[in-house]
Amino acid sequence: MLKNSKLNRIIFLVLLSQIFTAFFLPSLIIAQTSAVLIQPVDTRITSSDIIKMIQEVNTSTLRKHVQTIQDFGPHKTGSESLKLVGDYIYNQLISTTLPVEYFEWSTRKFFGKNIIATLEGTSKADGVVIVCAHYDSIEISPGADDDASGVAIVLQLAKIMSTYTFNSTIKFILFSGEEQGKLGSSVYAKATKTNKENIIGVLALDKVGYAVTADEGRKVVHHSNSESDWMVDISIKMTETYRQYIDLEVLRWSQDPASDHLSFVNEGYHGTDFVRYAVNPFYHTSEDRIEHMNLTYLTKVCNLTLATLSTIAGLNPFLTNDDLNVVIKGTFLSRPAQLSISVENKGYERDTANVTIDIRLKHMLRSQYVITKKEHYEVPCNWSVTKEIDKRWEFFVDAHTFTRGLCILEVVVQGINDDVYLYEREITYGFIIHFLKVRVLPRW
């Protein structure tokens, strides 16, 4: 009886508070917070780190990789010689101590294996950067420039970068089936799309070892589409920053339809490729051999790729208080209700911040969006706004009423600042009720 009596009193007090709320008290502030962005472990790669890595690039090692692959002879997809090339690549990657795996694929006419080594970043939320090349050749070619040159660079990068830490995960991938229409990369890219992998960008290396004249030896082509141009911006910046070690002019050309990065572009990802500037008369012939290659040029392309890849994966991709200051406010002052997201670009003197802000207000228990009523229409609290921020920007959401209950306010900010992919997620909790002021706290 005593327990029932206490329970009845509790129920009575709850009902009384609801009646009091409905008839006597106006709506008060529901939540107000300065969003303190979670500070990640800073593994920012510095210029001195990039210089140290570039100084580890070894032309003799690049030569060894190209020569070894060439010595297996023509290695068409599905051939025994390609299996031997794959074994060599696998063993080279295993020696870096990185985890290595095969990705098997098949079509009606062909089957093969992609070889993947993964350097985990400090946070999986930051996504993945892919650097890749193809290790198959056409039936008559030993494939030195096309594409043992690209394979050699990927192997060199995996060896050097495996001893460093980056915020984003890096995948070093060697594809098969490229000469049959990008088969290996196409199957893999579709799988990543199905699995909703957060791929920041793909950088392919295809035919990067041939140059005869001095002019040809000073230029490299970087293909991209408009969505992927930011990767070209970075590579150009690398040639300016590390000219002593790279000494190349990056040519911004339109998208290349023939390399593996396009498989990812077709799935909606950002992808580009480096290709030699010169026209190689030995391309797709039995004379595509190391004797016709320019290993000094190959080394410079390796240096450029290393700097570009390190910059994309290594600069801190988080939106921290060093980059953007985000303030979230919510009020319920009778009418209208208001929710605002204020974003300040602290580095506005250096660059604008190109961001997309997704704002979602959900019921915690029902997993449904909170509904606002405005001008007789019910609108779910789910907004997405893209803005290039100079110094400061504030986004307002006005409504007449919010549906009440225990709610989650989720703000996701992502974009590019100083040519670096950014990602941050801020989640706050609070009750939307009429009689209680609740401070919304971040979830740590």
TORBAKOL-64810 format. One line per field, with one value per residue (C-alpha): residue in three letters; x, z, y; residue number from 0. Coordinates in Angstrom, 2 decimals. Layout:
residu = [ALA; ...] .
xx = [X; ...] .
zz = [Z; ...] .
yy = [Y; ...] .
num = [NUM; ...] .
// end
This chain:
residu = [MET; LEU; LYS; ASN; SER; LYS; LEU; ASN; ARG; ILE; ILE; PHE; LEU; VAL; LEU; LEU; SER; GLN; ILE; PHE; THR; ALA; PHE; PHE; LEU; PRO; SER; LEU; ILE; ILE; ALA; GLN; THR; SER; ALA; VAL; LEU; ILE; GLN; PRO; VAL; ASP; THR; ARG; ILE; THR; SER; SER; ASP; ILE; ILE; LYS; MET; ILE; GLN; GLU; VAL; ASN; THR; SER; THR; LEU; ARG; LYS; HIS; VAL; GLN; THR; ILE; GLN; ASP; PHE; GLY; PRO; HIS; LYS; THR; GLY; SER; GLU; SER; LEU; LYS; LEU; VAL; GLY; ASP; TYR; ILE; TYR; ASN; GLN; LEU; ILE; SER; THR; THR; LEU; PRO; VAL; GLU; TYR; PHE; GLU; TRP; SER; THR; ARG; LYS; PHE; PHE; GLY; LYS; ASN; ILE; ILE; ALA; THR; LEU; GLU; GLY; THR; SER; LYS; ALA; ASP; GLY; VAL; VAL; ILE; VAL; CYS; ALA; HIS; TYR; ASP; SER; ILE; GLU; ILE; SER; PRO; GLY; ALA; ASP; ASP; ASP; ALA; SER; GLY; VAL; ALA; ILE; VAL; LEU; GLN; LEU; ALA; LYS; ILE; MET; SER; THR; TYR; THR; PHE; ASN; SER; THR; ILE; LYS; PHE; ILE; LEU; PHE; SER; GLY; GLU; GLU; GLN; GLY; LYS; LEU; GLY; SER; SER; VAL; TYR; ALA; LYS; ALA; THR; LYS; THR; ASN; LYS; GLU; ASN; ILE; ILE; GLY; VAL; LEU; ALA; LEU; ASP; LYS; VAL; GLY; TYR; ALA; VAL; THR; ALA; ASP; GLU; GLY; ARG; LYS; VAL; VAL; HIS; HIS; SER; ASN; SER; GLU; SER; ASP; TRP; MET; VAL; ASP; ILE; SER; ILE; LYS; MET; THR; GLU; THR; TYR; ARG; GLN; TYR; ILE; ASP; LEU; GLU; VAL; LEU; ARG; TRP; SER; GLN; ASP; PRO; ALA; SER; ASP; HIS; LEU; SER; PHE; VAL; ASN; GLU; GLY; TYR; HIS; GLY; THR; ASP; PHE; VAL; ARG; TYR; ALA; VAL; ASN; PRO; PHE; TYR; HIS; THR; SER; GLU; ASP; ARG; ILE; GLU; HIS; MET; ASN; LEU; THR; TYR; LEU; THR; LYS; VAL; CYS; ASN; LEU; THR; LEU; ALA; THR; LEU; SER; THR; ILE; ALA; GLY; LEU; ASN; PRO; PHE; LEU; THR; ASN; ASP; ASP; LEU; ASN; VAL; VAL; ILE; LYS; GLY; THR; PHE; LEU; SER; ARG; PRO; ALA; GLN; LEU; SER; ILE; SER; VAL; GLU; ASN; LYS; GLY; TYR; GLU; ARG; ASP; THR; ALA; ASN; VAL; THR; ILE; ASP; ILE; ARG; LEU; LYS; HIS; MET; LEU; ARG; SER; GLN; TYR; VAL; ILE; THR; LYS; LYS; GLU; HIS; TYR; GLU; VAL; PRO; CYS; ASN; TRP; SER; VAL; THR; LYS; GLU; ILE; ASP; LYS; ARG; TRP; GLU; PHE; PHE; VAL; ASP; ALA; HIS; THR; PHE; THR; ARG; GLY; LEU; CYS; ILE; LEU; GLU; VAL; VAL; VAL; GLN; GLY; ILE; ASN; ASP; ASP; VAL; TYR; LEU; TYR; GLU; ARG; GLU; ILE; THR; TYR; GLY; PHE; ILE; ILE; HIS; PHE; LEU; LYS; VAL; ARG; VAL; LEU; PRO; ARG; TRP] .
xx = [0.00; 2.77; 4.47; 1.21; 0.61; 4.01; 3.44; 0.07; 1.64; 4.32; 1.72; -0.32; 2.71; 3.55; -0.02; -0.07; 3.15; 1.69; -1.47; 0.62; 2.77; -0.16; -2.19; 0.06; 3.63; 4.84; 7.41; 10.94; 14.41; 14.85; 18.55; 21.58; 25.13; 28.44; 29.43; 32.85; 34.21; 35.86; 39.59; 41.17; 44.69; 46.71; 48.84; 49.36; 52.06; 54.48; 56.54; 59.65; 57.96; 57.18; 60.75; 62.06; 59.79; 60.81; 64.45; 63.73; 62.57; 65.17; 65.61; 67.39; 64.39; 62.05; 64.32; 64.33; 60.53; 60.13; 62.87; 61.45; 57.94; 59.28; 61.31; 58.12; 57.29; 53.86; 51.32; 47.77; 44.92; 44.31; 47.78; 50.31; 52.82; 50.36; 50.04; 53.82; 53.75; 50.98; 53.03; 55.96; 53.74; 52.13; 55.52; 56.79; 53.76; 53.96; 57.54; 56.23; 54.37; 51.09; 48.11; 47.68; 44.67; 43.38; 40.12; 38.97; 36.71; 35.26; 33.25; 31.88; 35.24; 37.86; 38.79; 41.54; 42.78; 43.33; 46.04; 45.41; 47.66; 46.05; 47.64; 45.01; 44.40; 43.88; 40.10; 37.97; 35.52; 38.04; 37.60; 40.02; 42.49; 43.41; 46.60; 46.60; 48.07; 47.37; 49.73; 48.46; 49.73; 48.45; 49.24; 52.35; 53.90; 56.22; 54.54; 57.41; 55.88; 52.32; 52.14; 55.11; 56.05; 52.89; 53.22; 56.80; 55.67; 52.82; 55.22; 57.73; 55.07; 53.76; 57.27; 58.04; 54.67; 54.07; 56.35; 54.30; 50.87; 48.09; 44.64; 42.99; 43.39; 45.50; 44.93; 47.67; 45.90; 47.21; 44.42; 44.22; 41.93; 42.67; 43.61; 40.27; 38.28; 39.16; 37.48; 39.20; 38.77; 35.18; 34.08; 35.96; 34.54; 30.99; 31.63; 32.87; 29.78; 27.52; 29.34; 29.05; 32.77; 33.85; 36.46; 37.91; 39.80; 41.51; 44.87; 45.91; 49.34; 49.31; 52.23; 54.47; 57.98; 58.63; 60.25; 62.90; 63.35; 64.07; 60.62; 58.93; 60.93; 59.62; 55.89; 53.32; 49.62; 47.06; 43.62; 40.48; 36.88; 35.50; 34.53; 38.05; 39.95; 40.86; 43.29; 45.02; 45.16; 47.08; 49.52; 50.26; 50.82; 53.23; 55.37; 55.62; 56.35; 58.87; 60.28; 63.79; 62.72; 59.98; 60.90; 57.78; 55.06; 51.61; 49.30; 45.61; 43.86; 40.29; 39.32; 41.10; 38.57; 41.12; 42.55; 41.31; 40.39; 37.46; 35.79; 35.46; 34.38; 31.58; 30.40; 30.33; 33.75; 36.52; 39.29; 42.28; 45.37; 48.96; 50.13; 53.37; 53.31; 55.29; 53.84; 55.48; 55.99; 56.53; 53.14; 51.31; 54.16; 56.75; 59.27; 57.63; 60.80; 62.83; 65.59; 63.28; 62.21; 63.47; 64.03; 64.88; 61.47; 59.85; 61.51; 60.19; 56.66; 57.08; 58.11; 55.11; 52.72; 54.15; 53.76; 50.24; 49.06; 50.60; 48.94; 45.50; 45.75; 48.00; 46.87; 44.37; 41.02; 38.95; 36.99; 38.53; 38.43; 41.64; 39.66; 36.02; 34.17; 30.63; 27.96; 24.56; 21.61; 17.97; 15.17; 11.45; 10.26; 6.55; 6.53; 8.44; 10.73; 14.29; 17.30; 20.58; 23.97; 26.76; 30.02; 33.13; 36.07; 39.08; 41.45; 39.54; 42.67; 44.25; 41.29; 37.54; 35.91; 33.70; 31.32; 28.10; 26.07; 23.48; 21.16; 18.91; 16.60; 15.33; 13.24; 15.60; 13.22; 11.21; 14.11; 11.90; 12.55; 11.01; 8.22; 7.95; 4.80; 5.19; 2.50; 0.13; 2.63; 4.38; 8.09; 10.56; 13.62; 16.17; 18.06; 21.16; 22.90; 26.11; 28.03; 31.45; 32.28; 34.54; 34.70; 31.39; 27.99; 24.84; 22.06; 18.60; 15.66; 12.40; 9.18; 6.04; 6.19; 8.30; 6.80; 7.81; 9.88; 13.41; 15.37; 18.78; 20.22; 22.78; 24.99; 27.36; 29.81; 31.98; 33.85; 37.19; 39.31; 42.81; 42.45; 41.99; 38.94; 37.24; 34.79; 33.26; 30.21; 28.60; 25.68; 23.76; 20.92; 18.06; 14.39; 12.13; 9.51; 7.67; 8.59; 12.23; 15.44; 17.85; 21.48; 22.34; 25.57; 27.89; 28.24; 31.86] .
zz = [0.00; 0.92; -2.43; -4.30; -2.27; -3.22; -6.84; -6.84; -5.38; -8.09; -10.83; -9.30; -9.21; -12.83; -13.93; -11.86; -13.48; -16.93; -16.08; -14.61; -17.76; -20.14; -18.46; -16.36; -17.60; -20.89; -22.95; -21.69; -23.02; -23.84; -24.50; -24.99; -25.35; -26.80; -28.72; -27.51; -30.36; -29.28; -29.65; -31.49; -31.04; -33.28; -35.67; -38.03; -40.60; -40.80; -43.71; -42.09; -41.96; -45.67; -46.47; -44.40; -46.28; -49.66; -48.71; -48.14; -51.74; -53.44; -57.21; -56.99; -55.20; -57.86; -60.53; -58.76; -58.65; -62.33; -63.42; -61.38; -62.76; -66.31; -65.90; -65.37; -68.99; -70.31; -67.52; -68.76; -66.29; -65.55; -66.62; -64.56; -64.96; -63.39; -60.41; -60.00; -60.20; -57.59; -55.29; -55.57; -54.75; -51.81; -50.32; -50.73; -48.92; -46.16; -45.49; -44.49; -41.54; -42.82; -42.94; -46.50; -48.07; -51.40; -52.91; -55.36; -58.25; -61.30; -64.42; -67.14; -68.94; -66.35; -62.73; -60.65; -57.35; -56.11; -53.46; -50.61; -47.79; -45.16; -42.96; -40.34; -39.47; -35.98; -36.43; -38.84; -38.98; -41.11; -44.04; -46.47; -49.03; -51.79; -53.84; -56.57; -59.76; -61.90; -62.04; -65.18; -68.71; -72.18; -73.71; -75.67; -73.35; -70.35; -69.00; -67.64; -68.05; -68.21; -65.33; -63.39; -62.99; -60.98; -59.02; -58.07; -56.64; -54.64; -53.15; -52.30; -50.65; -48.57; -47.30; -46.36; -45.04; -42.92; -40.23; -39.92; -38.46; -40.37; -39.36; -42.35; -43.27; -46.38; -48.64; -51.05; -53.76; -56.80; -59.22; -61.85; -64.87; -65.80; -69.37; -69.85; -68.88; -65.26; -64.11; -60.74; -59.67; -60.93; -58.80; -55.80; -56.17; -56.37; -53.19; -51.34; -52.44; -51.25; -47.90; -47.67; -47.14; -46.59; -49.34; -49.34; -52.61; -54.99; -56.60; -59.39; -61.00; -64.60; -67.04; -65.05; -66.11; -69.62; -70.55; -73.18; -73.55; -70.73; -71.19; -70.90; -67.76; -66.10; -66.64; -65.32; -66.13; -63.32; -64.66; -62.72; -63.00; -61.36; -58.17; -57.77; -58.66; -55.01; -55.31; -58.24; -56.19; -53.54; -56.00; -57.52; -54.05; -53.33; -56.37; -55.07; -51.47; -52.22; -55.55; -54.50; -54.31; -56.93; -59.76; -61.79; -63.34; -62.76; -65.77; -64.90; -67.61; -67.91; -66.62; -67.95; -68.88; -69.02; -65.50; -62.34; -60.47; -62.85; -61.36; -58.14; -59.90; -61.50; -57.99; -56.87; -55.20; -55.90; -58.07; -60.11; -61.74; -62.55; -66.10; -67.94; -70.18; -73.03; -75.70; -75.30; -78.71; -76.92; -75.19; -75.52; -77.44; -76.67; -76.23; -73.15; -71.20; -68.45; -70.94; -72.40; -69.07; -67.29; -63.67; -62.57; -63.83; -62.09; -58.82; -59.10; -59.70; -56.64; -54.57; -55.80; -55.06; -51.58; -50.73; -52.17; -50.46; -47.13; -47.28; -48.00; -45.36; -42.85; -42.16; -39.35; -41.06; -37.98; -37.49; -34.19; -32.37; -34.24; -37.50; -36.84; -33.75; -33.72; -31.34; -31.12; -29.58; -29.19; -27.67; -27.20; -26.31; -26.97; -30.67; -32.86; -31.70; -32.94; -33.51; -34.70; -35.70; -35.69; -37.48; -37.20; -39.53; -37.36; -40.30; -42.51; -43.14; -44.84; -46.61; -46.71; -45.25; -47.64; -45.42; -45.52; -42.31; -41.65; -38.74; -37.43; -34.44; -33.53; -30.83; -28.84; -28.27; -31.47; -33.86; -35.77; -36.69; -34.46; -36.31; -36.50; -37.44; -39.55; -41.53; -41.02; -42.45; -40.57; -41.36; -40.15; -38.44; -40.99; -42.79; -44.99; -45.98; -47.97; -47.56; -48.28; -45.05; -45.02; -41.39; -39.77; -40.72; -38.77; -39.88; -38.33; -38.16; -37.13; -36.32; -34.28; -32.17; -31.69; -30.83; -27.25; -25.82; -25.14; -28.19; -29.78; -31.63; -34.16; -36.13; -38.76; -40.39; -43.27; -46.06; -47.25; -45.46; -46.66; -49.24; -46.55; -46.12; -42.82; -40.73; -37.32; -35.60; -32.65; -30.89; -28.04; -25.88; -24.14; -23.19; -25.21; -22.61; -21.51; -17.90; -17.55; -18.74; -19.85; -20.76; -23.77; -23.17; -25.76; -25.77; -25.04] .
yy = [0.00; 2.38; 1.87; 2.45; 5.61; 7.01; 6.12; 7.88; 11.01; 11.00; 10.62; 13.44; 15.77; 15.02; 15.74; 18.92; 20.12; 19.50; 21.46; 24.26; 24.30; 24.38; 27.13; 29.35; 29.52; 30.99; 29.19; 29.76; 29.16; 25.50; 25.33; 27.48; 26.29; 27.27; 24.17; 23.10; 21.02; 17.80; 18.19; 15.24; 14.01; 16.31; 14.28; 17.17; 16.45; 19.37; 20.67; 19.24; 15.81; 16.00; 17.01; 14.08; 11.68; 13.10; 12.64; 8.95; 8.46; 6.28; 6.18; 2.83; 1.32; 2.66; 1.17; -2.21; -2.36; -1.47; -3.88; -6.76; -6.31; -6.00; -9.20; -11.21; -10.41; -9.41; -9.88; -9.73; -10.06; -13.73; -14.86; -16.80; -13.98; -11.54; -13.87; -13.70; -9.90; -9.91; -12.14; -9.72; -6.74; -8.54; -9.44; -5.88; -4.49; -7.11; -5.99; -2.55; -4.19; -2.71; -5.08; -6.35; -8.04; -9.28; -8.07; -10.73; -9.78; -11.49; -10.71; -12.95; -13.05; -12.13; -12.57; -11.07; -9.72; -6.19; -5.85; -3.41; -2.18; 0.03; 2.68; 3.46; 7.10; 8.43; 8.47; 6.45; 9.37; 11.25; 8.92; 7.34; 8.65; 6.18; 6.17; 3.54; 2.11; -0.95; -3.91; -5.63; -5.00; -5.75; -9.13; -8.12; -5.54; -5.94; -2.80; -0.73; 2.72; 1.35; 0.78; -0.57; 3.10; 3.77; 0.52; 1.42; 4.76; 3.20; 0.63; 3.35; 5.50; 2.59; 1.87; 5.47; 6.61; 3.50; 4.95; 8.16; 8.87; 10.64; 11.76; 10.10; 6.46; 5.84; 2.84; 1.81; -0.19; -2.04; -2.93; -5.64; -5.61; -2.00; -2.84; -4.61; -1.53; -0.74; -3.97; -4.40; -0.79; -0.68; -3.63; -2.25; 1.28; -0.08; -2.07; 1.02; 2.90; 0.08; 0.03; 3.84; 4.31; 7.89; 8.22; 11.71; 11.41; 8.98; 9.68; 7.30; 6.96; 5.76; 6.02; 8.37; 7.32; 8.61; 11.93; 12.66; 16.42; 18.83; 20.37; 16.98; 16.28; 19.42; 18.82; 16.37; 16.22; 16.15; 15.18; 16.10; 17.20; 20.34; 18.51; 17.12; 20.31; 20.87; 17.94; 19.64; 22.85; 20.93; 19.35; 22.76; 24.17; 21.31; 22.18; 25.74; 24.75; 21.98; 23.13; 22.18; 18.53; 18.32; 20.73; 20.01; 22.10; 20.61; 20.95; 21.03; 18.98; 17.72; 14.30; 11.22; 8.49; 5.68; 5.33; 3.61; 6.78; 7.21; 4.14; 6.12; 9.30; 7.29; 6.37; 10.00; 10.21; 12.71; 11.26; 12.44; 10.95; 11.86; 11.03; 11.86; 14.93; 13.35; 11.08; 7.68; 5.98; 2.65; 2.74; -0.60; -2.21; -4.86; -2.03; -0.53; -1.24; 0.40; 1.31; 3.94; 5.40; 8.52; 7.51; 11.04; 12.11; 9.13; 10.17; 13.72; 12.43; 10.20; 13.23; 15.20; 12.35; 11.89; 15.57; 15.75; 12.58; 13.58; 16.98; 15.56; 12.83; 14.49; 18.03; 18.01; 17.38; 18.12; 21.30; 22.33; 25.63; 26.41; 26.39; 27.18; 28.28; 26.87; 28.18; 26.48; 28.31; 27.39; 29.47; 29.04; 32.51; 31.93; 32.87; 32.46; 29.66; 29.99; 27.77; 29.26; 27.91; 30.47; 29.64; 31.79; 31.15; 31.88; 31.60; 34.03; 36.10; 33.05; 31.48; 31.16; 28.06; 26.14; 24.21; 22.28; 22.34; 19.65; 20.44; 17.69; 17.78; 14.33; 12.70; 10.54; 7.64; 7.67; 8.35; 10.76; 14.35; 16.98; 18.77; 22.54; 24.40; 27.49; 29.28; 26.35; 23.86; 21.07; 20.95; 18.29; 19.73; 18.58; 21.34; 21.32; 24.53; 25.06; 28.29; 29.76; 31.53; 34.55; 35.65; 34.75; 33.37; 32.61; 30.30; 30.77; 28.40; 30.04; 28.20; 28.67; 25.53; 22.47; 19.11; 18.45; 15.62; 14.42; 15.51; 15.30; 18.27; 17.07; 19.43; 18.03; 20.42; 19.27; 20.97; 22.30; 24.89; 25.76; 22.97; 20.33; 18.12; 18.86; 16.90; 17.50; 16.23; 17.95; 16.26; 17.88; 16.66; 18.42; 18.45; 20.70; 21.58; 24.71; 25.14; 24.13; 25.71; 23.00; 23.49; 21.38; 19.50; 17.93; 14.17; 13.25] .
num = [0; 1; 2; 3; 4; 5; 6; 7; 8; 9; 10; 11; 12; 13; 14; 15; 16; 17; 18; 19; 20; 21; 22; 23; 24; 25; 26; 27; 28; 29; 30; 31; 32; 33; 34; 35; 36; 37; 38; 39; 40; 41; 42; 43; 44; 45; 46; 47; 48; 49; 50; 51; 52; 53; 54; 55; 56; 57; 58; 59; 60; 61; 62; 63; 64; 65; 66; 67; 68; 69; 70; 71; 72; 73; 74; 75; 76; 77; 78; 79; 80; 81; 82; 83; 84; 85; 86; 87; 88; 89; 90; 91; 92; 93; 94; 95; 96; 97; 98; 99; 100; 101; 102; 103; 104; 105; 106; 107; 108; 109; 110; 111; 112; 113; 114; 115; 116; 117; 118; 119; 120; 121; 122; 123; 124; 125; 126; 127; 128; 129; 130; 131; 132; 133; 134; 135; 136; 137; 138; 139; 140; 141; 142; 143; 144; 145; 146; 147; 148; 149; 150; 151; 152; 153; 154; 155; 156; 157; 158; 159; 160; 161; 162; 163; 164; 165; 166; 167; 168; 169; 170; 171; 172; 173; 174; 175; 176; 177; 178; 179; 180; 181; 182; 183; 184; 185; 186; 187; 188; 189; 190; 191; 192; 193; 194; 195; 196; 197; 198; 199; 200; 201; 202; 203; 204; 205; 206; 207; 208; 209; 210; 211; 212; 213; 214; 215; 216; 217; 218; 219; 220; 221; 222; 223; 224; 225; 226; 227; 228; 229; 230; 231; 232; 233; 234; 235; 236; 237; 238; 239; 240; 241; 242; 243; 244; 245; 246; 247; 248; 249; 250; 251; 252; 253; 254; 255; 256; 257; 258; 259; 260; 261; 262; 263; 264; 265; 266; 267; 268; 269; 270; 271; 272; 273; 274; 275; 276; 277; 278; 279; 280; 281; 282; 283; 284; 285; 286; 287; 288; 289; 290; 291; 292; 293; 294; 295; 296; 297; 298; 299; 300; 301; 302; 303; 304; 305; 306; 307; 308; 309; 310; 311; 312; 313; 314; 315; 316; 317; 318; 319; 320; 321; 322; 323; 324; 325; 326; 327; 328; 329; 330; 331; 332; 333; 334; 335; 336; 337; 338; 339; 340; 341; 342; 343; 344; 345; 346; 347; 348; 349; 350; 351; 352; 353; 354; 355; 356; 357; 358; 359; 360; 361; 362; 363; 364; 365; 366; 367; 368; 369; 370; 371; 372; 373; 374; 375; 376; 377; 378; 379; 380; 381; 382; 383; 384; 385; 386; 387; 388; 389; 390; 391; 392; 393; 394; 395; 396; 397; 398; 399; 400; 401; 402; 403; 404; 405; 406; 407; 408; 409; 410; 411; 412; 413; 414; 415; 416; 417; 418; 419; 420; 421; 422; 423; 424; 425; 426; 427; 428; 429; 430; 431; 432; 433; 434; 435; 436; 437; 438; 439; 440; 441; 442; 443] .
// end
